[in-house]
Amino acid sequence: MRHWELNNMHVHLMRYHSQEQGSRVEFIFDKFPYIDGWDLIVKIIDEKYGLKTGEKIDGIWIVWRIIGYKGTDIKLIWHEDCENFMYCEDTSEYAEACLIEFASLVEKELNAFLDSNSIADISE
């Protein structure tokens, strides 16, 4: 079981165009560096929206999972160099719109959760 100290936290998602990945749109979390932060986010999102979530893949310097949102697969990643971020392999206009909508949803729901809890327990 993980214990999260959540006092006075507010998370902001920053939109980024990855030049290394052909100007792919990514969203990077500001002030949410936790290696297992996606576990909390997936728990919050799944409880409220019941989205299809893929298996968590644990690597040496990277952890990721895929979540399905409106028919689009969005990759949720923690990497030791850039911490928590998300993107979509599909770069179509529809997929990008889904990614932007999902990022906004995650930001809203995570901050609402953080505002309403001083300590949260999650289990994997």
Phi and psi in radians as a Rosetta constraint file:
Dihedral C 1 N 2 CA 2 C 2 CIRCULARHARMONIC -1.734 0.35
Dihedral N 2 CA 2 C 2 N 3 CIRCULARHARMONIC 2.532 0.35
Dihedral C 2 N 3 CA 3 C 3 CIRCULARHARMONIC -2.029 0.35
Dihedral N 3 CA 3 C 3 N 4 CIRCULARHARMONIC 2.233 0.35
Dihedral C 3 N 4 CA 4 C 4 CIRCULARHARMONIC -1.968 0.35
Dihedral N 4 CA 4 C 4 N 5 CIRCULARHARMONIC 2.210 0.35
Dihedral C 4 N 5 CA 5 C 5 CIRCULARHARMONIC -1.524 0.35
Dihedral N 5 CA 5 C 5 N 6 CIRCULARHARMONIC 1.953 0.35
Dihedral C 5 N 6 CA 6 C 6 CIRCULARHARMONIC -2.005 0.35
Dihedral N 6 CA 6 C 6 N 7 CIRCULARHARMONIC 0.154 0.35
Dihedral C 6 N 7 CA 7 C 7 CIRCULARHARMONIC -1.091 0.35
Dihedral N 7 CA 7 C 7 N 8 CIRCULARHARMONIC 2.290 0.35
Dihedral C 7 N 8 CA 8 C 8 CIRCULARHARMONIC 1.012 0.35
Dihedral N 8 CA 8 C 8 N 9 CIRCULARHARMONIC 0.575 0.35
Dihedral C 8 N 9 CA 9 C 9 CIRCULARHARMONIC -1.675 0.35
Dihedral N 9 CA 9 C 9 N 10 CIRCULARHARMONIC 2.490 0.35
Dihedral C 9 N 10 CA 10 C 10 CIRCULARHARMONIC -2.511 0.35
Dihedral N 10 CA 10 C 10 N 11 CIRCULARHARMONIC 2.136 0.35
Dihedral C 10 N 11 CA 11 C 11 CIRCULARHARMONIC -1.738 0.35
Dihedral N 11 CA 11 C 11 N 12 CIRCULARHARMONIC 2.424 0.35
Dihedral C 11 N 12 CA 12 C 12 CIRCULARHARMONIC -2.199 0.35
Dihedral N 12 CA 12 C 12 N 13 CIRCULARHARMONIC 2.337 0.35
Dihedral C 12 N 13 CA 13 C 13 CIRCULARHARMONIC -1.660 0.35
Dihedral N 13 CA 13 C 13 N 14 CIRCULARHARMONIC 2.233 0.35
Dihedral C 13 N 14 CA 14 C 14 CIRCULARHARMONIC -1.841 0.35
Dihedral N 14 CA 14 C 14 N 15 CIRCULARHARMONIC 2.239 0.35
Dihedral C 14 N 15 CA 15 C 15 CIRCULARHARMONIC -1.370 0.35
Dihedral N 15 CA 15 C 15 N 16 CIRCULARHARMONIC 2.378 0.35
Dihedral C 15 N 16 CA 16 C 16 CIRCULARHARMONIC -2.443 0.35
Dihedral N 16 CA 16 C 16 N 17 CIRCULARHARMONIC 2.445 0.35
Dihedral C 16 N 17 CA 17 C 17 CIRCULARHARMONIC -1.826 0.35
Dihedral N 17 CA 17 C 17 N 18 CIRCULARHARMONIC 1.931 0.35
Dihedral C 17 N 18 CA 18 C 18 CIRCULARHARMONIC -1.358 0.35
Dihedral N 18 CA 18 C 18 N 19 CIRCULARHARMONIC 1.846 0.35
Dihedral C 18 N 19 CA 19 C 19 CIRCULARHARMONIC -1.170 0.35
Dihedral N 19 CA 19 C 19 N 20 CIRCULARHARMONIC -0.526 0.35
Dihedral C 19 N 20 CA 20 C 20 CIRCULARHARMONIC -1.170 0.35
Dihedral N 20 CA 20 C 20 N 21 CIRCULARHARMONIC -0.397 0.35
Dihedral C 20 N 21 CA 21 C 21 CIRCULARHARMONIC -1.975 0.35
Dihedral N 21 CA 21 C 21 N 22 CIRCULARHARMONIC 0.616 0.35
Dihedral C 21 N 22 CA 22 C 22 CIRCULARHARMONIC 1.212 0.35
Dihedral N 22 CA 22 C 22 N 23 CIRCULARHARMONIC 0.615 0.35
Dihedral C 22 N 23 CA 23 C 23 CIRCULARHARMONIC 1.133 0.35
Dihedral N 23 CA 23 C 23 N 24 CIRCULARHARMONIC 0.529 0.35
Dihedral C 23 N 24 CA 24 C 24 CIRCULARHARMONIC -1.098 0.35
Dihedral N 24 CA 24 C 24 N 25 CIRCULARHARMONIC 2.434 0.35
Dihedral C 24 N 25 CA 25 C 25 CIRCULARHARMONIC -1.373 0.35
Dihedral N 25 CA 25 C 25 N 26 CIRCULARHARMONIC 2.267 0.35
Dihedral C 25 N 26 CA 26 C 26 CIRCULARHARMONIC -2.286 0.35
Dihedral N 26 CA 26 C 26 N 27 CIRCULARHARMONIC 2.707 0.35
Dihedral C 26 N 27 CA 27 C 27 CIRCULARHARMONIC -2.086 0.35
Dihedral N 27 CA 27 C 27 N 28 CIRCULARHARMONIC 2.182 0.35
Dihedral C 27 N 28 CA 28 C 28 CIRCULARHARMONIC -1.920 0.35
Dihedral N 28 CA 28 C 28 N 29 CIRCULARHARMONIC 2.370 0.35
Dihedral C 28 N 29 CA 29 C 29 CIRCULARHARMONIC -1.432 0.35
Dihedral N 29 CA 29 C 29 N 30 CIRCULARHARMONIC 2.238 0.35
Dihedral C 29 N 30 CA 30 C 30 CIRCULARHARMONIC -1.659 0.35
Dihedral N 30 CA 30 C 30 N 31 CIRCULARHARMONIC 2.284 0.35
Dihedral C 30 N 31 CA 31 C 31 CIRCULARHARMONIC 1.172 0.35
Dihedral N 31 CA 31 C 31 N 32 CIRCULARHARMONIC 0.595 0.35
Dihedral C 31 N 32 CA 32 C 32 CIRCULARHARMONIC -2.562 0.35
Dihedral N 32 CA 32 C 32 N 33 CIRCULARHARMONIC 1.210 0.35
Dihedral C 32 N 33 CA 33 C 33 CIRCULARHARMONIC -1.508 0.35
Dihedral N 33 CA 33 C 33 N 34 CIRCULARHARMONIC 0.129 0.35
Dihedral C 33 N 34 CA 34 C 34 CIRCULARHARMONIC -1.191 0.35
Dihedral N 34 CA 34 C 34 N 35 CIRCULARHARMONIC 2.315 0.35
Dihedral C 34 N 35 CA 35 C 35 CIRCULARHARMONIC -1.046 0.35
Dihedral N 35 CA 35 C 35 N 36 CIRCULARHARMONIC -0.584 0.35
Dihedral C 35 N 36 CA 36 C 36 CIRCULARHARMONIC -1.914 0.35
Dihedral N 36 CA 36 C 36 N 37 CIRCULARHARMONIC 0.461 0.35
Dihedral C 36 N 37 CA 37 C 37 CIRCULARHARMONIC -1.066 0.35
Dihedral N 37 CA 37 C 37 N 38 CIRCULARHARMONIC -0.585 0.35
Dihedral C 37 N 38 CA 38 C 38 CIRCULARHARMONIC -1.131 0.35
Dihedral N 38 CA 38 C 38 N 39 CIRCULARHARMONIC -0.489 0.35
Dihedral C 38 N 39 CA 39 C 39 CIRCULARHARMONIC -1.050 0.35
Dihedral N 39 CA 39 C 39 N 40 CIRCULARHARMONIC -0.766 0.35
Dihedral C 39 N 40 CA 40 C 40 CIRCULARHARMONIC -1.161 0.35
Dihedral N 40 CA 40 C 40 N 41 CIRCULARHARMONIC -0.779 0.35
Dihedral C 40 N 41 CA 41 C 41 CIRCULARHARMONIC -1.087 0.35
Dihedral N 41 CA 41 C 41 N 42 CIRCULARHARMONIC -0.812 0.35
Dihedral C 41 N 42 CA 42 C 42 CIRCULARHARMONIC -1.078 0.35
Dihedral N 42 CA 42 C 42 N 43 CIRCULARHARMONIC -0.699 0.35
Dihedral C 42 N 43 CA 43 C 43 CIRCULARHARMONIC -1.070 0.35
Dihedral N 43 CA 43 C 43 N 44 CIRCULARHARMONIC -0.812 0.35
Dihedral C 43 N 44 CA 44 C 44 CIRCULARHARMONIC -1.094 0.35
Dihedral N 44 CA 44 C 44 N 45 CIRCULARHARMONIC -0.857 0.35
Dihedral C 44 N 45 CA 45 C 45 CIRCULARHARMONIC -1.155 0.35
Dihedral N 45 CA 45 C 45 N 46 CIRCULARHARMONIC -0.752 0.35
Dihedral C 45 N 46 CA 46 C 46 CIRCULARHARMONIC -1.131 0.35
Dihedral N 46 CA 46 C 46 N 47 CIRCULARHARMONIC -0.726 0.35
Dihedral C 46 N 47 CA 47 C 47 CIRCULARHARMONIC -1.080 0.35
Dihedral N 47 CA 47 C 47 N 48 CIRCULARHARMONIC -0.638 0.35
Dihedral C 47 N 48 CA 48 C 48 CIRCULARHARMONIC -1.568 0.35
Dihedral N 48 CA 48 C 48 N 49 CIRCULARHARMONIC -0.648 0.35
Dihedral C 48 N 49 CA 49 C 49 CIRCULARHARMONIC -2.052 0.35
Dihedral N 49 CA 49 C 49 N 50 CIRCULARHARMONIC -0.252 0.35
Dihedral C 49 N 50 CA 50 C 50 CIRCULARHARMONIC 1.039 0.35
Dihedral N 50 CA 50 C 50 N 51 CIRCULARHARMONIC 0.732 0.35
Dihedral C 50 N 51 CA 51 C 51 CIRCULARHARMONIC -1.324 0.35
Dihedral N 51 CA 51 C 51 N 52 CIRCULARHARMONIC 2.677 0.35
Dihedral C 51 N 52 CA 52 C 52 CIRCULARHARMONIC -1.274 0.35
Dihedral N 52 CA 52 C 52 N 53 CIRCULARHARMONIC 2.113 0.35
Dihedral C 52 N 53 CA 53 C 53 CIRCULARHARMONIC -2.064 0.35
Dihedral N 53 CA 53 C 53 N 54 CIRCULARHARMONIC 2.286 0.35
Dihedral C 53 N 54 CA 54 C 54 CIRCULARHARMONIC -1.387 0.35
Dihedral N 54 CA 54 C 54 N 55 CIRCULARHARMONIC 3.027 0.35
Dihedral C 54 N 55 CA 55 C 55 CIRCULARHARMONIC -1.154 0.35
Dihedral N 55 CA 55 C 55 N 56 CIRCULARHARMONIC 2.498 0.35
Dihedral C 55 N 56 CA 56 C 56 CIRCULARHARMONIC -1.338 0.35
Dihedral N 56 CA 56 C 56 N 57 CIRCULARHARMONIC 2.222 0.35
Dihedral C 56 N 57 CA 57 C 57 CIRCULARHARMONIC -1.880 0.35
Dihedral N 57 CA 57 C 57 N 58 CIRCULARHARMONIC 2.129 0.35
Dihedral C 57 N 58 CA 58 C 58 CIRCULARHARMONIC -1.873 0.35
Dihedral N 58 CA 58 C 58 N 59 CIRCULARHARMONIC 2.028 0.35
Dihedral C 58 N 59 CA 59 C 59 CIRCULARHARMONIC -1.887 0.35
Dihedral N 59 CA 59 C 59 N 60 CIRCULARHARMONIC -3.010 0.35
Dihedral C 59 N 60 CA 60 C 60 CIRCULARHARMONIC -1.244 0.35
Dihedral N 60 CA 60 C 60 N 61 CIRCULARHARMONIC -0.849 0.35
Dihedral C 60 N 61 CA 61 C 61 CIRCULARHARMONIC -2.036 0.35
Dihedral N 61 CA 61 C 61 N 62 CIRCULARHARMONIC 0.173 0.35
Dihedral C 61 N 62 CA 62 C 62 CIRCULARHARMONIC -2.609 0.35
Dihedral N 62 CA 62 C 62 N 63 CIRCULARHARMONIC 2.523 0.35
Dihedral C 62 N 63 CA 63 C 63 CIRCULARHARMONIC -2.316 0.35
Dihedral N 63 CA 63 C 63 N 64 CIRCULARHARMONIC 2.344 0.35
Dihedral C 63 N 64 CA 64 C 64 CIRCULARHARMONIC -2.601 0.35
Dihedral N 64 CA 64 C 64 N 65 CIRCULARHARMONIC 2.841 0.35
Dihedral C 64 N 65 CA 65 C 65 CIRCULARHARMONIC -2.710 0.35
Dihedral N 65 CA 65 C 65 N 66 CIRCULARHARMONIC 2.788 0.35
Dihedral C 65 N 66 CA 66 C 66 CIRCULARHARMONIC -1.951 0.35
Dihedral N 66 CA 66 C 66 N 67 CIRCULARHARMONIC 2.416 0.35
Dihedral C 66 N 67 CA 67 C 67 CIRCULARHARMONIC -2.151 0.35
Dihedral N 67 CA 67 C 67 N 68 CIRCULARHARMONIC 2.379 0.35
Dihedral C 67 N 68 CA 68 C 68 CIRCULARHARMONIC -1.565 0.35
Dihedral N 68 CA 68 C 68 N 69 CIRCULARHARMONIC 2.233 0.35
Dihedral C 68 N 69 CA 69 C 69 CIRCULARHARMONIC -2.392 0.35
Dihedral N 69 CA 69 C 69 N 70 CIRCULARHARMONIC 1.991 0.35
Dihedral C 69 N 70 CA 70 C 70 CIRCULARHARMONIC 0.901 0.35
Dihedral N 70 CA 70 C 70 N 71 CIRCULARHARMONIC 0.771 0.35
Dihedral C 70 N 71 CA 71 C 71 CIRCULARHARMONIC 1.372 0.35
Dihedral N 71 CA 71 C 71 N 72 CIRCULARHARMONIC 0.146 0.35
Dihedral C 71 N 72 CA 72 C 72 CIRCULARHARMONIC -2.062 0.35
Dihedral N 72 CA 72 C 72 N 73 CIRCULARHARMONIC 2.331 0.35
Dihedral C 72 N 73 CA 73 C 73 CIRCULARHARMONIC -1.533 0.35
Dihedral N 73 CA 73 C 73 N 74 CIRCULARHARMONIC 2.124 0.35
Dihedral C 73 N 74 CA 74 C 74 CIRCULARHARMONIC -1.962 0.35
Dihedral N 74 CA 74 C 74 N 75 CIRCULARHARMONIC 2.239 0.35
Dihedral C 74 N 75 CA 75 C 75 CIRCULARHARMONIC -1.600 0.35
Dihedral N 75 CA 75 C 75 N 76 CIRCULARHARMONIC 2.168 0.35
Dihedral C 75 N 76 CA 76 C 76 CIRCULARHARMONIC -1.820 0.35
Dihedral N 76 CA 76 C 76 N 77 CIRCULARHARMONIC 2.129 0.35
Dihedral C 76 N 77 CA 77 C 77 CIRCULARHARMONIC -2.298 0.35
Dihedral N 77 CA 77 C 77 N 78 CIRCULARHARMONIC 2.481 0.35
Dihedral C 77 N 78 CA 78 C 78 CIRCULARHARMONIC -2.050 0.35
Dihedral N 78 CA 78 C 78 N 79 CIRCULARHARMONIC 2.267 0.35
Dihedral C 78 N 79 CA 79 C 79 CIRCULARHARMONIC -2.294 0.35
Dihedral N 79 CA 79 C 79 N 80 CIRCULARHARMONIC 2.485 0.35
Dihedral C 79 N 80 CA 80 C 80 CIRCULARHARMONIC -1.050 0.35
Dihedral N 80 CA 80 C 80 N 81 CIRCULARHARMONIC -0.464 0.35
Dihedral C 80 N 81 CA 81 C 81 CIRCULARHARMONIC -1.479 0.35
Dihedral N 81 CA 81 C 81 N 82 CIRCULARHARMONIC -0.596 0.35
Dihedral C 81 N 82 CA 82 C 82 CIRCULARHARMONIC -2.195 0.35
Dihedral N 82 CA 82 C 82 N 83 CIRCULARHARMONIC 0.119 0.35
Dihedral C 82 N 83 CA 83 C 83 CIRCULARHARMONIC 1.080 0.35
Dihedral N 83 CA 83 C 83 N 84 CIRCULARHARMONIC -2.391 0.35
Dihedral C 83 N 84 CA 84 C 84 CIRCULARHARMONIC -1.530 0.35
Dihedral N 84 CA 84 C 84 N 85 CIRCULARHARMONIC 2.258 0.35
Dihedral C 84 N 85 CA 85 C 85 CIRCULARHARMONIC -2.694 0.35
Dihedral N 85 CA 85 C 85 N 86 CIRCULARHARMONIC 2.945 0.35
Dihedral C 85 N 86 CA 86 C 86 CIRCULARHARMONIC -2.476 0.35
Dihedral N 86 CA 86 C 86 N 87 CIRCULARHARMONIC 2.668 0.35
Dihedral C 86 N 87 CA 87 C 87 CIRCULARHARMONIC -2.794 0.35
Dihedral N 87 CA 87 C 87 N 88 CIRCULARHARMONIC 3.045 0.35
Dihedral C 87 N 88 CA 88 C 88 CIRCULARHARMONIC -2.185 0.35
Dihedral N 88 CA 88 C 88 N 89 CIRCULARHARMONIC 2.281 0.35
Dihedral C 88 N 89 CA 89 C 89 CIRCULARHARMONIC -1.099 0.35
Dihedral N 89 CA 89 C 89 N 90 CIRCULARHARMONIC -0.674 0.35
Dihedral C 89 N 90 CA 90 C 90 CIRCULARHARMONIC -1.260 0.35
Dihedral N 90 CA 90 C 90 N 91 CIRCULARHARMONIC 2.166 0.35
Dihedral C 90 N 91 CA 91 C 91 CIRCULARHARMONIC -1.856 0.35
Dihedral N 91 CA 91 C 91 N 92 CIRCULARHARMONIC 0.326 0.35
Dihedral C 91 N 92 CA 92 C 92 CIRCULARHARMONIC -1.169 0.35
Dihedral N 92 CA 92 C 92 N 93 CIRCULARHARMONIC 2.837 0.35
Dihedral C 92 N 93 CA 93 C 93 CIRCULARHARMONIC -1.039 0.35
Dihedral N 93 CA 93 C 93 N 94 CIRCULARHARMONIC -0.719 0.35
Dihedral C 93 N 94 CA 94 C 94 CIRCULARHARMONIC -1.093 0.35
Dihedral N 94 CA 94 C 94 N 95 CIRCULARHARMONIC -0.820 0.35
Dihedral C 94 N 95 CA 95 C 95 CIRCULARHARMONIC -1.107 0.35
Dihedral N 95 CA 95 C 95 N 96 CIRCULARHARMONIC -0.698 0.35
Dihedral C 95 N 96 CA 96 C 96 CIRCULARHARMONIC -1.135 0.35
Dihedral N 96 CA 96 C 96 N 97 CIRCULARHARMONIC -0.697 0.35
Dihedral C 96 N 97 CA 97 C 97 CIRCULARHARMONIC -1.105 0.35
Dihedral N 97 CA 97 C 97 N 98 CIRCULARHARMONIC -0.708 0.35
Dihedral C 97 N 98 CA 98 C 98 CIRCULARHARMONIC -1.123 0.35
Dihedral N 98 CA 98 C 98 N 99 CIRCULARHARMONIC -0.726 0.35
Dihedral C 98 N 99 CA 99 C 99 CIRCULARHARMONIC -1.079 0.35
Dihedral N 99 CA 99 C 99 N 100 CIRCULARHARMONIC -0.800 0.35
Dihedral C 99 N 100 CA 100 C 100 CIRCULARHARMONIC -1.086 0.35
Dihedral N 100 CA 100 C 100 N 101 CIRCULARHARMONIC -0.763 0.35
Dihedral C 100 N 101 CA 101 C 101 CIRCULARHARMONIC -1.126 0.35
Dihedral N 101 CA 101 C 101 N 102 CIRCULARHARMONIC -0.763 0.35
Dihedral C 101 N 102 CA 102 C 102 CIRCULARHARMONIC -1.133 0.35
Dihedral N 102 CA 102 C 102 N 103 CIRCULARHARMONIC -0.728 0.35
Dihedral C 102 N 103 CA 103 C 103 CIRCULARHARMONIC -1.052 0.35
Dihedral N 103 CA 103 C 103 N 104 CIRCULARHARMONIC -0.749 0.35
Dihedral C 103 N 104 CA 104 C 104 CIRCULARHARMONIC -1.112 0.35
Dihedral N 104 CA 104 C 104 N 105 CIRCULARHARMONIC -0.735 0.35
Dihedral C 104 N 105 CA 105 C 105 CIRCULARHARMONIC -1.070 0.35
Dihedral N 105 CA 105 C 105 N 106 CIRCULARHARMONIC -0.821 0.35
Dihedral C 105 N 106 CA 106 C 106 CIRCULARHARMONIC -1.075 0.35
Dihedral N 106 CA 106 C 106 N 107 CIRCULARHARMONIC -0.802 0.35
Dihedral C 106 N 107 CA 107 C 107 CIRCULARHARMONIC -1.039 0.35
Dihedral N 107 CA 107 C 107 N 108 CIRCULARHARMONIC -0.806 0.35
Dihedral C 107 N 108 CA 108 C 108 CIRCULARHARMONIC -1.103 0.35
Dihedral N 108 CA 108 C 108 N 109 CIRCULARHARMONIC -0.873 0.35
Dihedral C 108 N 109 CA 109 C 109 CIRCULARHARMONIC -1.196 0.35
Dihedral N 109 CA 109 C 109 N 110 CIRCULARHARMONIC -0.702 0.35
Dihedral C 109 N 110 CA 110 C 110 CIRCULARHARMONIC -1.146 0.35
Dihedral N 110 CA 110 C 110 N 111 CIRCULARHARMONIC -0.764 0.35
Dihedral C 110 N 111 CA 111 C 111 CIRCULARHARMONIC -1.182 0.35
Dihedral N 111 CA 111 C 111 N 112 CIRCULARHARMONIC -0.623 0.35
Dihedral C 111 N 112 CA 112 C 112 CIRCULARHARMONIC -1.108 0.35
Dihedral N 112 CA 112 C 112 N 113 CIRCULARHARMONIC -0.723 0.35
Dihedral C 112 N 113 CA 113 C 113 CIRCULARHARMONIC -1.110 0.35
Dihedral N 113 CA 113 C 113 N 114 CIRCULARHARMONIC -0.821 0.35
Dihedral C 113 N 114 CA 114 C 114 CIRCULARHARMONIC -1.112 0.35
Dihedral N 114 CA 114 C 114 N 115 CIRCULARHARMONIC -0.645 0.35
Dihedral C 114 N 115 CA 115 C 115 CIRCULARHARMONIC -1.175 0.35
Dihedral N 115 CA 115 C 115 N 116 CIRCULARHARMONIC -0.512 0.35
Dihedral C 115 N 116 CA 116 C 116 CIRCULARHARMONIC -1.697 0.35
Dihedral N 116 CA 116 C 116 N 117 CIRCULARHARMONIC -0.039 0.35
Dihedral C 116 N 117 CA 117 C 117 CIRCULARHARMONIC -2.317 0.35
Dihedral N 117 CA 117 C 117 N 118 CIRCULARHARMONIC 2.403 0.35
Dihedral C 117 N 118 CA 118 C 118 CIRCULARHARMONIC -1.679 0.35
Dihedral N 118 CA 118 C 118 N 119 CIRCULARHARMONIC -0.522 0.35
Dihedral C 118 N 119 CA 119 C 119 CIRCULARHARMONIC -2.485 0.35
Dihedral N 119 CA 119 C 119 N 120 CIRCULARHARMONIC 2.346 0.35
Dihedral C 119 N 120 CA 120 C 120 CIRCULARHARMONIC -2.143 0.35
Dihedral N 120 CA 120 C 120 N 121 CIRCULARHARMONIC 2.480 0.35
Dihedral C 120 N 121 CA 121 C 121 CIRCULARHARMONIC -1.975 0.35
Dihedral N 121 CA 121 C 121 N 122 CIRCULARHARMONIC 2.302 0.35
Dihedral C 121 N 122 CA 122 C 122 CIRCULARHARMONIC -2.286 0.35
Dihedral N 122 CA 122 C 122 N 123 CIRCULARHARMONIC 2.645 0.35
Dihedral C 122 N 123 CA 123 C 123 CIRCULARHARMONIC -2.229 0.35
Dihedral N 123 CA 123 C 123 N 124 CIRCULARHARMONIC 2.590 0.35
